[in-house]
Amino acid sequence: MNNRNISGAKNFHVQNTVKKIEGPIFIGRTWSEYLKMFDLKEDDLVNGRILDCAAGASSFTAEMTKQGYDVVALDILYNEDPDELIDKYRSHMKVLIEGLTSVNNFVWNFFSDVEDLKEKRDDACREFIEDYRKQQSKRYIKADLNNLPFPDNSFSIVLCSHLLFIYDHRLKYTFHLNTIKEMLRVTSKEVRIYPLVKNNGLKSDFVTRIIKDIQDVDIKIVKVDYEFRKGGNEMMRIIKI
């Protein structure tokens, strides 16, 4: 598969007034953001394995592993050399930081300002890269989200951050539907997806369609104690029944 695509999505880019990013965006979130975005509690973490889909340069897997939890990260770029990923992160982060100053769609509560955001995201990337260098083949897996390389019911919780719904203008509905079905296949309990809003802060139309089209599950829209993108204070929980 061409690494210019995100798991089969073609011609994907994010654009602002300065530059655009071609191919998958490679930035990351901090482990503390994950706890808030996905409303993760102690019981969620200790009772089984967790899969982080489209994890990028996030530090969740590295930090949770240090604390003794069983977490695996997956991304279409995890076959690349660590130094190449560092360069990609720096380039993409520069573009996105520049973009933050040109729009007013963000809530500055978790981060105090742009510099604070950059510092925390840089720390997350450093922690990720350190673990990736040592454990690339063990817990950082390159894969297509429409074809996850795991047996059924391999994980208790599957997480997906900042890919589904937010880019519904680039990733087709069939990609969303197939990805969610695959994530449900490999979890024994549930899938959690964040955020549900698009770049303009409006909820994706795909949310309603997924609720209608995914059968034999319990789908909940849950308020979370995290909002950076305006309107982005909800996640989707899809619970197997």
Secondary structure as a PSIPRED ss2 file (coil, helix, strand):
# PSIPRED VFORMAT (PSIPRED V4.0)

   1 M C   1.000  0.000  0.000
   2 N C   1.000  0.000  0.000
   3 N C   1.000  0.000  0.000
   4 R C   1.000  0.000  0.000
   5 N C   1.000  0.000  0.000
   6 I E   0.000  0.000  1.000
   7 S C   1.000  0.000  0.000
   8 G C   1.000  0.000  0.000
   9 A E   0.000  0.000  1.000
  10 K C   1.000  0.000  0.000
  11 N C   1.000  0.000  0.000
  12 F C   1.000  0.000  0.000
  13 H E   0.000  0.000  1.000
  14 V E   0.000  0.000  1.000
  15 Q E   0.000  0.000  1.000
  16 N C   1.000  0.000  0.000
  17 T C   1.000  0.000  0.000
  18 V C   1.000  0.000  0.000
  19 K C   1.000  0.000  0.000
  20 K E   0.000  0.000  1.000
  21 I E   0.000  0.000  1.000
  22 E E   0.000  0.000  1.000
  23 G C   1.000  0.000  0.000
  24 P C   1.000  0.000  0.000
  25 I C   1.000  0.000  0.000
  26 F C   1.000  0.000  0.000
  27 I C   1.000  0.000  0.000
  28 G C   1.000  0.000  0.000
  29 R C   1.000  0.000  0.000
  30 T C   1.000  0.000  0.000
  31 W H   0.000  1.000  0.000
  32 S H   0.000  1.000  0.000
  33 E H   0.000  1.000  0.000
  34 Y H   0.000  1.000  0.000
  35 L H   0.000  1.000  0.000
  36 K H   0.000  1.000  0.000
  37 M H   0.000  1.000  0.000
  38 F C   1.000  0.000  0.000
  39 D C   1.000  0.000  0.000
  40 L C   1.000  0.000  0.000
  41 K C   1.000  0.000  0.000
  42 E H   0.000  1.000  0.000
  43 D H   0.000  1.000  0.000
  44 D H   0.000  1.000  0.000
  45 L H   0.000  1.000  0.000
  46 V H   0.000  1.000  0.000
  47 N C   1.000  0.000  0.000
  48 G C   1.000  0.000  0.000
  49 R C   1.000  0.000  0.000
  50 I E   0.000  0.000  1.000
  51 L E   0.000  0.000  1.000
  52 D E   0.000  0.000  1.000
  53 C E   0.000  0.000  1.000
  54 A C   1.000  0.000  0.000
  55 A C   1.000  0.000  0.000
  56 G C   1.000  0.000  0.000
  57 A C   1.000  0.000  0.000
  58 S C   1.000  0.000  0.000
  59 S C   1.000  0.000  0.000
  60 F H   0.000  1.000  0.000
  61 T H   0.000  1.000  0.000
  62 A H   0.000  1.000  0.000
  63 E H   0.000  1.000  0.000
  64 M H   0.000  1.000  0.000
  65 T H   0.000  1.000  0.000
  66 K H   0.000  1.000  0.000
  67 Q C   1.000  0.000  0.000
  68 G C   1.000  0.000  0.000
  69 Y C   1.000  0.000  0.000
  70 D C   1.000  0.000  0.000
  71 V E   0.000  0.000  1.000
  72 V E   0.000  0.000  1.000
  73 A E   0.000  0.000  1.000
  74 L E   0.000  0.000  1.000
  75 D E   0.000  0.000  1.000
  76 I C   1.000  0.000  0.000
  77 L C   1.000  0.000  0.000
  78 Y C   1.000  0.000  0.000
  79 N C   1.000  0.000  0.000
  80 E C   1.000  0.000  0.000
  81 D C   1.000  0.000  0.000
  82 P H   0.000  1.000  0.000
  83 D H   0.000  1.000  0.000
  84 E H   0.000  1.000  0.000
  85 L H   0.000  1.000  0.000
  86 I H   0.000  1.000  0.000
  87 D H   0.000  1.000  0.000
  88 K H   0.000  1.000  0.000
  89 Y H   0.000  1.000  0.000
  90 R H   0.000  1.000  0.000
  91 S H   0.000  1.000  0.000
  92 H H   0.000  1.000  0.000
  93 M H   0.000  1.000  0.000
  94 K H   0.000  1.000  0.000
  95 V H   0.000  1.000  0.000
  96 L H   0.000  1.000  0.000
  97 I H   0.000  1.000  0.000
  98 E H   0.000  1.000  0.000
  99 G H   0.000  1.000  0.000
 100 L H   0.000  1.000  0.000
 101 T C   1.000  0.000  0.000
 102 S C   1.000  0.000  0.000
 103 V C   1.000  0.000  0.000
 104 N C   1.000  0.000  0.000
 105 N C   1.000  0.000  0.000
 106 F E   0.000  0.000  1.000
 107 V C   1.000  0.000  0.000
 108 W C   1.000  0.000  0.000
 109 N C   1.000  0.000  0.000
 110 F C   1.000  0.000  0.000
 111 F C   1.000  0.000  0.000
 112 S C   1.000  0.000  0.000
 113 D C   1.000  0.000  0.000
 114 V H   0.000  1.000  0.000
 115 E H   0.000  1.000  0.000
 116 D H   0.000  1.000  0.000
 117 L H   0.000  1.000  0.000
 118 K H   0.000  1.000  0.000
 119 E H   0.000  1.000  0.000
 120 K H   0.000  1.000  0.000
 121 R H   0.000  1.000  0.000
 122 D H   0.000  1.000  0.000
 123 D H   0.000  1.000  0.000
 124 A H   0.000  1.000  0.000
 125 C H   0.000  1.000  0.000
 126 R H   0.000  1.000  0.000
 127 E H   0.000  1.000  0.000
 128 F H   0.000  1.000  0.000
 129 I H   0.000  1.000  0.000
 130 E H   0.000  1.000  0.000
 131 D H   0.000  1.000  0.000
 132 Y H   0.000  1.000  0.000
 133 R H   0.000  1.000  0.000
 134 K H   0.000  1.000  0.000
 135 Q H   0.000  1.000  0.000
 136 Q H   0.000  1.000  0.000
 137 S H   0.000  1.000  0.000
 138 K H   0.000  1.000  0.000
 139 R H   0.000  1.000  0.000
 140 Y E   0.000  0.000  1.000
 141 I E   0.000  0.000  1.000
 142 K E   0.000  0.000  1.000
 143 A C   1.000  0.000  0.000
 144 D E   0.000  0.000  1.000
 145 L C   1.000  0.000  0.000
 146 N C   1.000  0.000  0.000
 147 N E   0.000  0.000  1.000
 148 L C   1.000  0.000  0.000
 149 P C   1.000  0.000  0.000
 150 F C   1.000  0.000  0.000
 151 P C   1.000  0.000  0.000
 152 D C   1.000  0.000  0.000
 153 N C   1.000  0.000  0.000
 154 S C   1.000  0.000  0.000
 155 F E   0.000  0.000  1.000
 156 S E   0.000  0.000  1.000
 157 I E   0.000  0.000  1.000
 158 V E   0.000  0.000  1.000
 159 L E   0.000  0.000  1.000
 160 C E   0.000  0.000  1.000
 161 S E   0.000  0.000  1.000
 162 H C   1.000  0.000  0.000
 163 L C   1.000  0.000  0.000
 164 L C   1.000  0.000  0.000
 165 F C   1.000  0.000  0.000
 166 I C   1.000  0.000  0.000
 167 Y C   1.000  0.000  0.000
 168 D C   1.000  0.000  0.000
 169 H C   1.000  0.000  0.000
 170 R C   1.000  0.000  0.000
 171 L C   1.000  0.000  0.000
 172 K C   1.000  0.000  0.000
 173 Y H   0.000  1.000  0.000
 174 T H   0.000  1.000  0.000
 175 F H   0.000  1.000  0.000
 176 H H   0.000  1.000  0.000
 177 L H   0.000  1.000  0.000
 178 N H   0.000  1.000  0.000
 179 T H   0.000  1.000  0.000
 180 I H   0.000  1.000  0.000
 181 K H   0.000  1.000  0.000
 182 E H   0.000  1.000  0.000
 183 M H   0.000  1.000  0.000
 184 L H   0.000  1.000  0.000
 185 R H   0.000  1.000  0.000
 186 V H   0.000  1.000  0.000
 187 T E   0.000  0.000  1.000
 188 S E   0.000  0.000  1.000
 189 K E   0.000  0.000  1.000
 190 E E   0.000  0.000  1.000
 191 V E   0.000  0.000  1.000
 192 R E   0.000  0.000  1.000
 193 I E   0.000  0.000  1.000
 194 Y E   0.000  0.000  1.000
 195 P C   1.000  0.000  0.000
 196 L C   1.000  0.000  0.000
 197 V E   0.000  0.000  1.000
 198 K C   1.000  0.000  0.000
 199 N C   1.000  0.000  0.000
 200 N C   1.000  0.000  0.000
 201 G C   1.000  0.000  0.000
 202 L C   1.000  0.000  0.000
 203 K E   0.000  0.000  1.000
 204 S C   1.000  0.000  0.000
 205 D C   1.000  0.000  0.000
 206 F H   0.000  1.000  0.000
 207 V H   0.000  1.000  0.000
 208 T H   0.000  1.000  0.000
 209 R H   0.000  1.000  0.000
 210 I H   0.000  1.000  0.000
 211 I H   0.000  1.000  0.000
 212 K H   0.000  1.000  0.000
 213 D H   0.000  1.000  0.000
 214 I C   1.000  0.000  0.000
 215 Q C   1.000  0.000  0.000
 216 D C   1.000  0.000  0.000
 217 V E   0.000  0.000  1.000
 218 D E   0.000  0.000  1.000
 219 I E   0.000  0.000  1.000
 220 K E   0.000  0.000  1.000
 221 I E   0.000  0.000  1.000
 222 V E   0.000  0.000  1.000
 223 K E   0.000  0.000  1.000
 224 V C   1.000  0.000  0.000
 225 D C   1.000  0.000  0.000
 226 Y C   1.000  0.000  0.000
 227 E C   1.000  0.000  0.000
 228 F C   1.000  0.000  0.000
 229 R E   0.000  0.000  1.000
 230 K C   1.000  0.000  0.000
 231 G C   1.000  0.000  0.000
 232 G C   1.000  0.000  0.000
 233 N C   1.000  0.000  0.000
 234 E E   0.000  0.000  1.000
 235 M E   0.000  0.000  1.000
 236 M E   0.000  0.000  1.000
 237 R E   0.000  0.000  1.000
 238 I E   0.000  0.000  1.000
 239 I E   0.000  0.000  1.000
 240 K E   0.000  0.000  1.000
 241 I C   1.000  0.000  0.000
